[in-house]
Amino acid sequence: MTVQTRPIPTSSNLPLALAPRWIALGLALIVLLTRIPLRARFLYHWDSVNYALAMEKFNILAHHPHPPGYVLYVALGQLALLITADANAAFVWVSVIASAIAAPLIYLLARDMYGARVGLWAGLFLLTSPLFWFYGEVALPYTPDIAIALGIAWACYRTIRGQKNAMWVAAALMGLVGGVRPQTTVILFPLWVYAVYKQGWVRVLLGLVVMGLGALVWLVPLALLHGGPARYFSILASYSANLGSYSPLQSLESFGSNLVRVVAYLLYGLTLGLPVLLYVGLRRISEWQRWISDERVRVLLLWLIPALGFYTLVHLQQPGHLMIVMPPLIILLAQTVASQRARVERMLGGAIIVTGVLFFLMAPARLMSLPESVLITPTWQALHTRDTFLAESIETMRREFDPQTTALLGVSQAYHQPEFYLREYRSFTEQAADAKKRIFVPRRFRKLVLFGDPNEGDWQPAANLQFVPMEHSRLYYLEAQDGEQIYIDRQGVGVVRVP
């Protein structure tokens, strides 16, 4: 009887010698250690406020939350609320935990596709992506969405590789993910079809039934909460029609602006990895037939192309919308890096990781001093700036202004937060006024505080604003004198003489 011995792994391949479960656990721990200290202390986005208010009273007509409902995401927040007792903390913890699930999942998927080295790079690239890191720190559903999407993709790939029972997991998750972000079901449906179409019509039909049952988990509560299926779907139709005004296909200018957003958001997600992918892609364009014949590439493209197509041609506003395209791009990037010579691999992979970390920790909240939201970068500085502004503004508001005689107007990026944090004040938003209707603030309110930055966007505040200085900013307000009344319209705010 002979005893087989294994060579001791060198320092360069020691991580790859570990069992996959230990590498997956290590990636999850890195995520937790890097996310927990930097969590947002306040509801970051107006949608975050909608989700928080939905935990108190779910009503998509009031945009609590906005259509189509995101009921499973709100349910996750309610579960976390049992522990945190704070709406923002609850949703942020959902994001943190989902991030700690997503990083191991992309490692396992990429490992199954291309091997342990590519899997490790993919996990490291995702957890150091500024876009992924940022949305793991705030109360928004993008990291839970990515975690479920990776579970779907992994199950689909295992189905393709012959593990037939994985198709039921993929089908169930396809149905359930609609309760977190319904767009993901549509985007990943071509991938699911590709994964299961060889299983036979009976299994495909049964898979669709499982998917439908998963969808009913969130569709039935939404319909019951809003007067039945007919009423619910009429609300969705009306909301979808309103979204048409944001379509990038309205004009050549809007399409060009949307392309700028796509490129900027991809840069936020991949940093140095984006030019690397573009360079390699251009060099290999002549080999596209051989490249596309690789089934692993087809799987990634069936995820990537529908997602990019949707957000390029249909609707793209905030950077988080493009989170769904990050995993396939990151796996392609990891494969590109791992295919280089050992020294180049280490230098290039390390540079991508370091660039992502430095960008998130050190890049300014805005890359340029322009108001467009595309330039609000997904960085720790953006989080810190928003938290600082909200903390100072809320404290100053309560100290300096009497709610009996002061109203609030939420403006710019912080327009919705007063409705959650300053409920004792009468609150308006700039969206409440349109070009045809002027809103008059009740005369008992002698002051109107502009909560937010009145210089952001194309909205024009009054020229005679006063302000209360804060440590890092100012809180602007308009005051009416005797015989005057404050008004709000699409051009801004002002005062008029009244009898």
Secondary structure in CASP SS format (residue, H / E / C, confidence):
PFRMAT SS
TARGET T0000
AUTHOR 0000-0000-0000
METHOD secondary structure of the structure
MODEL  1
M C 1.00
T C 1.00
V C 1.00
Q C 1.00
T C 1.00
R C 1.00
P C 1.00
I C 1.00
P C 1.00
T C 1.00
S C 1.00
S C 1.00
N C 1.00
L H 1.00
P H 1.00
L H 1.00
A H 1.00
L C 1.00
A C 1.00
P H 1.00
R H 1.00
W H 1.00
I H 1.00
A H 1.00
L H 1.00
G H 1.00
L H 1.00
A H 1.00
L H 1.00
I H 1.00
V H 1.00
L H 1.00
L H 1.00
T H 1.00
R H 1.00
I H 1.00
P H 1.00
L H 1.00
R C 1.00
A C 1.00
R C 1.00
F C 1.00
L C 1.00
Y C 1.00
H C 1.00
W H 1.00
D H 1.00
S H 1.00
V H 1.00
N H 1.00
Y H 1.00
A H 1.00
L H 1.00
A H 1.00
M C 1.00
E C 1.00
K C 1.00
F C 1.00
N E 1.00
I H 1.00
L H 1.00
A H 1.00
H C 1.00
H E 1.00
P C 1.00
H C 1.00
P C 1.00
P C 1.00
G C 1.00
Y C 1.00
V H 1.00
L H 1.00
Y H 1.00
V H 1.00
A H 1.00
L H 1.00
G H 1.00
Q H 1.00
L H 1.00
A H 1.00
L H 1.00
L H 1.00
I H 1.00
T H 1.00
A C 1.00
D C 1.00
A H 1.00
N H 1.00
A H 1.00
A H 1.00
F H 1.00
V H 1.00
W H 1.00
V H 1.00
S H 1.00
V H 1.00
I H 1.00
A H 1.00
S H 1.00
A H 1.00
I H 1.00
A H 1.00
A H 1.00
P H 1.00
L H 1.00
I H 1.00
Y H 1.00
L H 1.00
L H 1.00
A H 1.00
R H 1.00
D H 1.00
M H 1.00
Y H 1.00
G C 1.00
A H 1.00
R H 1.00
V H 1.00
G H 1.00
L H 1.00
W H 1.00
A H 1.00
G H 1.00
L H 1.00
F H 1.00
L H 1.00
L H 1.00
T C 1.00
S C 1.00
P H 1.00
L H 1.00
F H 1.00
W H 1.00
F H 1.00
Y H 1.00
G C 1.00
E C 1.00
V C 1.00
A C 1.00
L C 1.00
P C 1.00
Y H 1.00
T H 1.00
P H 1.00
D H 1.00
I H 1.00
A H 1.00
I H 1.00
A H 1.00
L H 1.00
G H 1.00
I H 1.00
A H 1.00
W H 1.00
A H 1.00
C H 1.00
Y H 1.00
R H 1.00
T H 1.00
I H 1.00
R C 1.00
G C 1.00
Q C 1.00
K C 1.00
N C 1.00
A H 1.00
M H 1.00
W H 1.00
V H 1.00
A H 1.00
A H 1.00
A H 1.00
L H 1.00
M H 1.00
G H 1.00
L H 1.00
V H 1.00
G H 1.00
G H 1.00
V C 1.00
R C 1.00
P H 1.00
Q H 1.00
T H 1.00
T H 1.00
V H 1.00
I H 1.00
L H 1.00
F H 1.00
P H 1.00
L H 1.00
W H 1.00
V H 1.00
Y H 1.00
A H 1.00
V H 1.00
Y H 1.00
K H 1.00
Q H 1.00
G C 1.00
W H 1.00
V H 1.00
R H 1.00
V H 1.00
L H 1.00
L H 1.00
G H 1.00
L H 1.00
V H 1.00
V H 1.00
M H 1.00
G H 1.00
L H 1.00
G H 1.00
A H 1.00
L H 1.00
V H 1.00
W H 1.00
L H 1.00
V H 1.00
P H 1.00
L H 1.00
A H 1.00
L H 1.00
L H 1.00
H C 1.00
G C 1.00
G C 1.00
P H 1.00
A H 1.00
R H 1.00
Y H 1.00
F H 1.00
S H 1.00
I H 1.00
L H 1.00
A H 1.00
S H 1.00
Y H 1.00
S H 1.00
A H 1.00
N H 1.00
L H 1.00
G H 1.00
S H 1.00
Y H 1.00
S C 1.00
P C 1.00
L C 1.00
Q C 1.00
S C 1.00
L H 1.00
E H 1.00
S H 1.00
F H 1.00
G H 1.00
S H 1.00
N H 1.00
L H 1.00
V H 1.00
R H 1.00
V H 1.00
V H 1.00
A H 1.00
Y H 1.00
L H 1.00
L H 1.00
Y H 1.00
G H 1.00
L H 1.00
T C 1.00
L C 1.00
G H 1.00
L H 1.00
P H 1.00
V H 1.00
L H 1.00
L H 1.00
Y H 1.00
V H 1.00
G H 1.00
L H 1.00
R H 1.00
R C 1.00
I H 1.00
S H 1.00
E H 1.00
W H 1.00
Q H 1.00
R H 1.00
W H 1.00
I H 1.00
S C 1.00
D C 1.00
E H 1.00
R H 1.00
V H 1.00
R H 1.00
V H 1.00
L H 1.00
L H 1.00
L H 1.00
W H 1.00
L H 1.00
I H 1.00
P H 1.00
A H 1.00
L H 1.00
G H 1.00
F H 1.00
Y H 1.00
T H 1.00
L H 1.00
V C 1.00
H C 1.00
L C 1.00
Q C 1.00
Q C 1.00
P H 1.00
G H 1.00
H H 1.00
L H 1.00
M H 1.00
I H 1.00
V H 1.00
M H 1.00
P H 1.00
P H 1.00
L H 1.00
I H 1.00
I H 1.00
L H 1.00
L H 1.00
A H 1.00
Q H 1.00
T H 1.00
V H 1.00
A H 1.00
S C 1.00
Q C 1.00
R C 1.00
A H 1.00
R H 1.00
V H 1.00
E H 1.00
R H 1.00
M H 1.00
L H 1.00
G H 1.00
G H 1.00
A H 1.00
I H 1.00
I H 1.00
V H 1.00
T H 1.00
G H 1.00
V H 1.00
L H 1.00
F H 1.00
F H 1.00
L H 1.00
M H 1.00
A C 1.00
P C 1.00
A C 1.00
R E 1.00
L C 1.00
M C 1.00
S C 1.00
L C 1.00
P C 1.00
E C 1.00
S H 1.00
V H 1.00
L H 1.00
I E 1.00
T C 1.00
P C 1.00
T C 1.00
W H 1.00
Q H 1.00
A H 1.00
L H 1.00
H H 1.00
T H 1.00
R H 1.00
D H 1.00
T H 1.00
F H 1.00
L H 1.00
A H 1.00
E H 1.00
S H 1.00
I H 1.00
E H 1.00
T H 1.00
M H 1.00
R H 1.00
R H 1.00
E H 1.00
F C 1.00
D C 1.00
P C 1.00
Q C 1.00
T C 1.00
T E 1.00
A E 1.00
L E 1.00
L E 1.00
G E 1.00
V C 1.00
S H 1.00
Q H 1.00
A H 1.00
Y C 1.00
H C 1.00
Q C 1.00
P H 1.00
E H 1.00
F H 1.00
Y H 1.00
L C 1.00
R C 1.00
E C 1.00
Y C 1.00
R E 1.00
S E 1.00
F E 1.00
T E 1.00
E H 1.00
Q H 1.00
A H 1.00
A C 1.00
D E 1.00
A C 1.00
K C 1.00
K E 1.00
R C 1.00
I E 1.00
F E 1.00
V C 1.00
P C 1.00
R C 1.00
R C 1.00
F C 1.00
R C 1.00
K E 1.00
L E 1.00
V E 1.00
L E 1.00
F E 1.00
G C 1.00
D C 1.00
P C 1.00
N C 1.00
E C 1.00
G C 1.00
D C 1.00
W C 1.00
Q C 1.00
P C 1.00
A C 1.00
A C 1.00
N C 1.00
L C 1.00
Q E 1.00
F E 1.00
V E 1.00
P E 1.00
M C 1.00
E C 1.00
H C 1.00
S C 1.00
R E 1.00
L E 1.00
Y E 1.00
Y E 1.00
L E 1.00
E E 1.00
A C 1.00
Q C 1.00
D C 1.00
G C 1.00
E E 1.00
Q E 1.00
I E 1.00
Y E 1.00
I E 1.00
D E 1.00
R C 1.00
Q C 1.00
G E 1.00
V E 1.00
G E 1.00
V E 1.00
V E 1.00
R E 1.00
V C 1.00
P C 1.00
END
